[in-house]
Amino acid sequence: MPFFSRLRAVASPAIGLGCMNLSHGYGHPLPEAEALRALDAAFDMGYRHFDTATLYGATANERLVGKALAGKRDEILLASKCGMAIDPEQGRKVIDGRPATLRRQCEESLSRLRTDHLDLYYLHRWDRQVPIEESVGELGRLVEEGKIAAVGLSEVSAATLRRAHAEHPIAAVQSEYSLWTRNPEIAVIEACREVGAAFVAFSPLGRGFLAGAVREHEHLEEGDMRRGMPRFSAEHLPRNLALLADVEAVARELEVTAGQLALAWLRARGDDILPIPGTRSIEHMRENLAAADLRLEATTAARLDALLTPERVAGGRYAAAQQAEVDTEEFED
C-alpha cells in the first residue's frame, strides 16, 4: 500500500505534525515568519509527516506549508484534505463532496503546496448530499492520474468506511482520538484494521487539554473554536480538570509530561494508530516527538483507560452544529 510504504521510508513516522494550529482554529494565526520558523524547526528535529487542509486558514495553511517545505518535498509525507472549505464569497464553511469540486480543490492544493502530488488526500467531511462512492470514485481517479498517492477519509463511521473502501482502497481514516475522546473505539478502528487502513488521530492531546494548556474557559481568546465546545465550557471544564489531575499524577510517577503520557497511551493502542498533535510551540513540538520513544506497561495503559472513560468526561466534544457535520459513531447517553 503506497501510504504504508511511504510511512516506512520516512525517518519519524510514529508521530506526525498537525499544522492547523498555525493558521486556524485557536485564535489569531501566528505571523508568517514565526510559523515558518516553527515548521523549519519541526523538520530539523525529525518530523516527516505533515498534515494540512484546504479549510485551514481559508487556504493560508496550505500556502504556509508549501512555502516552508518546498525544498524538502522528497523527504516528507504530505497530507491534505478536500471537501470542506471557506467559501470566499459567503465567508463561511461549506461542505461539498461533488466530484468536480474535489478535483478543483486538489489542483488548487497542489499549486499552493508547490508540489505535483500529495502522498495522502482526505475527504475532510462526507457530504451527505453526494453518495460516498461518487466522492471517493473521483479521488480514485486522481490516484490513477498520479496527483495523489492514497485516499483517506476524515470523521467517518465504520459503515461509511466500508462503502468507500468497496469503491476504492482507503489508506487512512483521520478522526479525533485521545484519552478523553474514545469514539473511534466503538467501531471505526476495528473497521480500519479490517480493510487495512491506518488510523490517524487528530487532537491526540484533547485540543491542548491533556497537556494542561486550558485551565480556565475565560482564558480562551475570541475566535478560539474551543470556546464553543461543551467540554471546555465554564460548566464542564472544572469537572474535566479534576479528571486530568489524576492523569498528571501518573505522568509525575513516570517522570514524563501529561502530554507525553497521552501520546504514549495512543501509541500503545497499536502501531497502526498514528497521532498528529498540533502546536504553535517549538518546545512542545520537541516534547511531543520525544513521546514516540515512550513505551507504557500494560498495567499503566489500563490504569489510564479507567481514568477518562467516556461516561466520566463532562460535555460533548462538539456543539450541535459541528456534530451534525460528522459521521462518526457516538456513545449512548
N, C-alpha and C positions, 0 to 999 in steps of 0.2 A: 504494500500500500504506500503510495507516494508520501503521505503525511508522516507515517511512522518511520519510513526510511530517512526522511529529512530530519526527523527528531533525533535519530541515532547519530546523524552526521554532525549535528551542532554540538558546541562544547558544553553547554549547561542547559540541557533540555528539561530538567526536573521542575524548575520554577521559571516562569516567563514574566514579562512585564506588561501589565495593562496600562496603556498610555492615556486613557481617557482623562484621568485626573489633571493632566497638564493643561487641558483646554476646556473642560466640560464638567458639569455636574456638581462640583463642590465649591461654589462661589466664583470669585473672579479668576480667570485663567492666569497662569504665570506669564510674565513678559517673555517674548520670544527668546531673547538672549539667555535667560535663566533656564527656560525649557530645553533649549539646545544643549546647554551645558549639562543638564541632567541626563539627557539621552546619550550624550557622548560618554559621560561617566558610567552609565549603565552598561554600555557596550564594553568599555575598558575593564569593568570589574567582572565581566563574564556573561551577562545576559545575551541570549541569542534568539529568543522567541519574543517578538514584539507584536502587540495586538492593538489595532485601531478600528475605526469605523467611519463611514460617511457621515453618520449623525453627529459625531463628537465635535463640538465647537462649530457646528454648521459647516463642516469640511475642513476647518482650520487644523484639526489634529492630524489629518492625513497629510496636509501640506507640511506641517512641522516634522512629522516622522520622515517624510520623504526627503526633506532638506537635511535632517540630521544623519540619516543612514544611507544616503545615495552612494557614497563611496564604499559601503560595506555590504552591499546587497547580496553578494555571493556567499557571505558568511553568516547570514541570519535566516530565520524562518519568519516570514512576514505574513501576517493575517489581517484581513479587514472584513467589513460587513456591508451588506446592502439590504434594501427593502424597507428601511426606516431612515428618514432624513428630515431636515428642517426645510420646509418649503420657503424659498426666498420671497415669494410674493405674499404668502399668508403669514409668514413669520412663526409658524408653528410646526410641530412634529406631525409627519404624515407617514402612515404605513401603507406601502404599495408594493405588492408582490407580482405585478404583471410582468411577463417576460421581457417586454420592450423596456420597461423601467429598470429591471435588474441589469440588462445588457448595457444600457446607457450609464448607469451608475458605476458598473465595473470599469468601463472605458475611461470614465472621468476619474475614478480612483487610481487607475494605473498612471494617468497623467500627473495627478497630484503627488503620488508616491514615487514618481520618477523611475518607474520600472516597466518591464514588458510583461510581467506575470506576477501573480500572487501565489504564495505557497498554499494558503488556505483562505477560502472565501465563504463566509457565513451568510445565510439568510437571517437577518437580525431579528425579525419577528415574522411569524406566519400571518399573512394577510388572509383572513377568513373569507374574503370575497373572491379569492383565487384558489382553486384546488392546489394542495401542496405539490401534487405531481407536475402541474404546469410550471410552478416556480422552480422546482428542483430540476425539471427537464431542461429548462433554459440554462441553469448553472452547469448541467452536464454537457451542454453544447459548448459552453465556454471552456470546459476542460478539454474537449476534443480539439478546440482551436488553439490550445496552449496558453490561454490568457489566465487560467487558474490551474493549479495542480490538483486541488482537492476541494470537495464541497463540505461545508459544515452547516449546522443549524443552531439557533440560539433560542433558549427558553421554550422548548417544545416538550410535549408529552411522549411517553413511550409509544403510544398508538400512532402519533404523527410521525415519529422517527421511523417506525416500521413501514408506513406507507411511503415515506420519502425514499427510504433505502431500496424499496422494490422498484422505484423509478430510476435511481442512480445511486451508486455506493456513497454512503455518508462516512466521512473520515473522522469527524469530531462533532460533539454536541457541547455547546457552551451554555452554562446556566449558573446561577448563584448557588454556591455551596460552601458551607463553613460549619463550624461547631454550632452556631445558632441559626443556621438555615439548612435544614436537613431534608428538604423536599425531594431532592434527587434520589434519596434512598428509597422512596416509595416504589418507583418503577423504572425510571429512565436510566439509571446506572446499569441495572440488570439488562435493559434493552440494548444499551451501548455494547456491552460485552457479548450479547447475543449476535449483533451484526458486525462486531469487530471495530467499533468506533472508539476513539479516545474520549474521555470526558474532561473538558477544560473548565475549571472552576474559577468564575469571576467573583470578585468581592470575597476572597477567602479569609479576609480579616474582618468580615462583617462591616464593610464600609468604614473601617477605622475603629469600630467599637472594640473588637477583640484585642487591638493593640493599645487600648486605653486612650485613644485620641479624642473621645467625646465623653465629657463628664457632665456637661450642662446643656440642656436644649437651647437655652438662651444664647449660648456661645456660638451656635451655628449661624454663620453670616447670611444675609439676604442673598437669595439665589442658590443657596445650597439645597440640593434635592432632598437631603435628609430631614430638612425641616418639615416636609410633608409626609414623611414615612412614620407610620404608627409606632414602631419600636423606639424611635428617637423622640417621641412626644414627651412633654412635661409630665404626662400621666404615667407613661410606661417606662421611661428611661431609668428612674430610680430603682425599680424592681429588677431591671436587667443588669444594672450596675452591681447589685447585690450578688447576682449570679457570677458576674465577671470576677468579683473579688475571690471566689473560690478557684477560678482558673488561674488567676495571678498567683495564688498561694502555691499551686502546683508548679508554676513556672519558677518561682523562687527556690523551691526544693531542688529543681533540676538545674538551676543556675543558667536559665535562658530567659529571654523576654516572653511576655504573654503572646506577642505576635508570632515569634518563632515557634512557640509551642503549638499555636493554632495551625500553622503551616505544616509542622511535623505530623500533627494528627491527620491532616488531609493526605499527606504523603503515605501514611500508614494504611490508608484505605485501599491502596493498590497502585502499582506502577502506571496504570492507565489513567490515573487521576492527576491532572496537570494544573496546578494553581498558577494564576496570573495576577498576583497582587499589584495594585497600582499605588503610587505615591508621588508626591512632588519633591520629597526629601532624598537627597543623595545618600545621607546617612541611613535612612530607612531602607533604601534600595539595597544597600550592602547588608544590612541586618536581615532582610528578607531572604536574600540569596544564600546567606550562610545557613539558613534552615534546611536547605537541600541536603546537607550532610548529617542532619539530626535523625536519629532512629529511636522511636519510642518502644518501650517494652509493652507487651500485650496488656499487662495489668494497668499500666498508665493510660493507654488508649481507652480501655474500658472504663476507667475512673472518669476520664473526660467525657466519655459518652453519657454518663449518668448525670453530669453536672448541668448540661444545657440541653435537656430533652425538649422536644417541641412543646409539650404541654406546660413546661416551666417558663418558657420565653413569653414575655408580655408583648402583645401587639403583633399585627401582621407585618410582613416585610414590605408590602406595597399598599398605598392608598387605593381606593376603589378604581379610579381611572387607570392607574398603571396596571392593576391586577387584571383589568379587562383586556389588556394588550397581550398578555402572555397565555401560553397553552400548557403550562406546567401542572402537574398533579399537586393537590393541596391536601393537607392533613384535615381530617374531620374534626369539627369542634367538639 
